[in-house]
Amino acid sequence: MIWEKMTDKALYETFKQAVLDIAVETVPGRQVDDFDEQEHPEWKRFFFSLTFFLSEEPYVDDFIRTVRNRLLKWPQLTEDKKSDGYIYQVWKSHIQSHDYWSVSFWLSEKYEFQEDSQP
């Protein structure tokens, strides 16, 4: 997919705001401006990351699941059924050196969830 700056940036912004609203709703003490944002140098695509203390671990999976349930664009089952939402990838990583979770989101061509642990 070619990253079309204006159209895709607007879609990205609405997606980001929807995810951040869910973070505020599902994680106690979370603020809507509590994230990091970058443009991936290789993909030329924006993504954003949220970090969570290990003590917030019970909320992390609930947050990711809630985002999926509310925002993921599911395939249409019939011609007259509308399928709103976003197609995105999410990457959940345990950063061992600093003992926290990092969860990153970006728009994509297909839904994918990755989980790993980094030194």
C-alpha positions in Angstrom: 0.0 0.0 0.0 1.3 3.4 -0.9 1.2 5.8 2.1 -1.0 8.6 0.8 -0.1 11.4 3.2 -3.3 13.4 3.5 -6.1 10.8 3.3 -4.2 8.2 5.3 -3.0 10.7 7.8 -6.6 11.7 8.5 -7.7 8.1 8.8 -4.7 7.5 11.1 -5.7 10.4 13.3 -9.2 9.2 13.8 -7.9 5.7 14.5 -5.4 7.0 17.0 -8.0 9.1 18.8 -10.4 6.1 19.1 -7.6 3.9 20.5 -6.5 6.6 23.0 -10.2 7.1 24.1 -10.4 3.3 24.9 -7.1 3.5 26.8 -8.5 6.2 29.0 -11.6 4.2 29.5 -10.0 0.9 30.3 -6.7 1.8 32.2 -7.1 3.7 35.5 -5.1 7.0 35.5 -4.4 6.9 31.7 -4.5 10.3 30.0 -5.5 10.8 26.3 -2.1 12.5 25.6 -0.1 9.7 27.2 1.6 8.1 24.1 4.6 8.4 21.8 4.3 8.8 18.1 6.7 8.3 15.2 6.9 7.8 11.5 8.5 4.5 10.6 11.6 5.3 8.5 11.2 2.2 6.2 7.4 2.0 5.9 6.8 5.8 5.8 3.8 5.1 8.0 2.9 6.7 11.3 2.5 4.6 14.4 2.0 5.3 18.1 3.0 3.5 21.3 1.7 3.4 24.8 3.7 2.1 27.7 2.4 0.3 30.8 4.0 -0.4 34.1 4.1 -4.1 35.0 1.6 -3.3 37.7 -0.8 -2.4 34.9 -0.5 -5.7 33.2 -4.0 -6.9 34.1 -5.3 -3.9 32.0 -3.1 -4.4 29.0 -4.8 -7.4 27.4 -8.2 -6.0 28.3 -7.2 -2.8 26.5 -6.0 -4.6 23.4 -9.1 -6.8 23.3 -11.4 -3.9 23.7 -9.7 -2.1 20.8 -10.1 -5.2 18.7 -13.7 -5.7 19.6 -14.7 -2.0 18.9 -12.4 -0.9 16.2 -11.3 -3.8 14.0 -13.0 -3.8 10.5 -14.4 -7.3 10.1 -15.0 -8.8 6.7 -18.4 -8.2 5.2 -20.7 -11.2 5.5 -23.3 -10.0 3.1 -23.6 -7.3 0.5 -26.0 -5.2 2.6 -24.0 -5.5 5.8 -21.8 -2.4 6.5 -18.4 -3.2 8.1 -17.0 0.0 9.7 -13.7 0.1 11.5 -10.0 0.0 10.8 -7.5 -2.6 9.7 -4.4 -2.3 11.8 -1.5 -4.2 13.5 -0.7 -4.2 17.1 2.6 -5.2 18.7 2.8 -5.9 22.5 6.3 -6.1 23.8 7.7 -6.7 27.3 10.8 -4.5 27.6 12.8 -6.5 30.1 15.6 -3.9 30.7 13.1 -1.4 32.0 10.4 -3.8 33.1 7.4 -2.4 31.3 5.0 -3.2 28.5 5.0 -1.3 25.2 1.9 -1.5 22.9 2.2 -0.1 19.4 -0.5 0.4 16.7 -0.4 1.3 13.0 -2.8 1.0 10.1 -2.1 -1.9 7.8 -3.4 -4.0 5.0 -4.4 -6.9 7.3 -5.0 -7.3 11.0 -2.1 -8.8 12.9 -1.2 -9.1 16.6 2.3 -9.8 17.7 3.7 -10.3 21.2 7.3 -10.6 22.2 9.9 -9.9 24.9 12.9 -7.7 24.3 16.1 -7.6 26.5 
